[in-house]
Amino acid sequence: MAVAGTTGSGSDIVAQTRDALRRIEAALGQAGAGSPTWSAPAYT
């Protein structure tokens, strides 16, 4: 599953990052995936 381009909202970078990660975790949950195991991004 690719979640590239997910953005977050908030007043600063910390809030935006937390919101983006929350959105990614929610999307993975809806797809039936468990909690994410974070890894380095893959650039192609």
DRENBAKOL-264877 format. One line per 5 residues: number of its first residue (from 1); their letters; for each residue x, y, z of N, C-alpha, C, CB. Coordinates in pm, whole numbers, plus 50000, padded with zeros to 5 digits. Glycine has a CB too. Example, Ala and Ser with C-alpha at 12.3 -4.5 7.8 and 13.67 -1.06 7.14 Angstrom:
# residues 2
1 = as = 51319/49431/50780/51230/49550/50780/51320/49670/50780/51131/49553/50905 | 51285/49775/50708/51367/49894/50714/51290/50003/50787/51408/49940/50572 .
# end
This chain:
# residues 44
1 = mavag = 50085/49884/50000/50000/50000/50000/50089/50122/50000/49904/50000/50121 | 50060/50216/49915/50137/50341/49909/50057/50453/49973/50172/50377/49762 | 50123/50531/50055/50057/50644/50119/50134/50773/50089/50047/50622/50271 | 50207/50773/49980/50286/50891/49942/50195/51011/49921/50367/50863/49814 | 50242/51126/49963/50168/51249/49943/50067/51281/50052/50097/51243/49814 .
6 = ttgsg = 50061/51197/50155/49969/51224/50265/50014/51350/50338/49962/51103/50363 | 49922/51442/50357/49954/51567/50425/49878/51575/50557/49920/51688/50336 | 49924/51663/50642/49857/51686/50769/49827/51833/50785/49942/51636/50885 | 49736/51863/50875/49704/52002/50901/49746/52036/51044/49553/52031/50880 | 49767/52161/51067/49807/52207/51199/49883/52337/51188/49892/52102/51269 .
11 = sdiva = 49909/52396/51302/49971/52528/51305/50123/52525/51293/49933/52598/51431 | 50184/52408/51313/50330/52399/51301/50368/52261/51248/50399/52426/51437 | 50496/52241/51222/50542/52117/51160/50516/51995/51249/50690/52126/51129 | 50523/52012/51379/50498/51900/51470/50352/51856/51459/50532/51939/51616 | 50260/51950/51463/50118/51918/51452/50086/51858/51316/50032/52043/51476 .
16 = qtrda = 50147/51912/51211/50123/51862/51077/50174/51719/51062/50190/51952/50973 | 50292/51690/51118/50349/51555/51111/50263/51457/51187/50492/51553/51165 | 50222/51493/51307/50136/51404/51386/50005/51374/51313/50107/51466/51524 | 49947/51477/51252/49821/51458/51181/49841/51370/51059/49762/51594/51139 | 49949/51391/50985/49976/51307/50867/49995/51161/50908/50100/51358/50792 .
21 = lrrie = 50070/51137/51015/50091/51000/51061/49961/50937/51111/50197/50997/51173 | 49877/51017/51175/49746/50967/51220/49662/50926/51099/49672/51074/51304 | 49665/51007/50994/49589/50976/50873/49640/50848/50806/49596/51093/50774 | 49772/50833/50802/49831/50712/50742/49789/50589/50822/49985/50724/50737 | 49798/50597/50954/49760/50483/51037/49612/50449/51018/49789/50513/51185 .
26 = aalgq = 49527/50550/51006/49384/50526/50983/49361/50459/50849/49305/50658/50990 | 49432/50503/50745/49418/50443/50612/49463/50298/50613/49498/50523/50508 | 49572/50271/50681/49620/50133/50690/49520/50046/50765/49757/50128/50759 | 49461/50100/50871/49361/50026/50946/49239/49994/50863/49320/50104/51069 | 49195/50088/50781/49079/50065/50695/49110/49959/50589/49036/50195/50627 .
31 = agags = 49237/49947/50552/49278/49848/50453/49303/49712/50516/49403/49895/50379 | 49287/49703/50648/49306/49577/50717/49449/49551/50761/49262/49466/50630 | 49535/49651/50748/49673/49636/50792/49683/49668/50940/49767/49727/50709 | 49784/49613/51004/49806/49642/51144/49876/49776/51161/49888/49532/51209 | 49921/49801/51282/49995/49925/51307/50119/49927/51220/50033/49937/51457 .
36 = ptwsa = 50150/50042/51164/50263/50049/51072/50397/50028/51141/50264/50182/51000 | 50488/49967/51069/50627/49960/51110/50700/50057/51019/50686/49812/51100 | 50748/50164/51077/50805/50272/50996/50940/50231/50942/50817/50400/51078 | 50966/50270/50820/51095/50244/50756/51134/50364/50672/51090/50115/50670 | 51255/50361/50622/51303/50470/50538/51225/50471/50408/51455/50457/50510 .
41 = payt = 51201/50589/50354/51129/50597/50226/51210/50536/50113/51094/50742/50193 | 51141/50481/50017/51206/50425/49898/51188/50522/49784/51147/50284/49862 | 51295/50569/49729/51289/50662/49616/51311/50585/49487/51395/50775/49631 | 51224/50605/49391/51239/50536/49263/51251/50635/49150/51122/50442/49238 .
# end
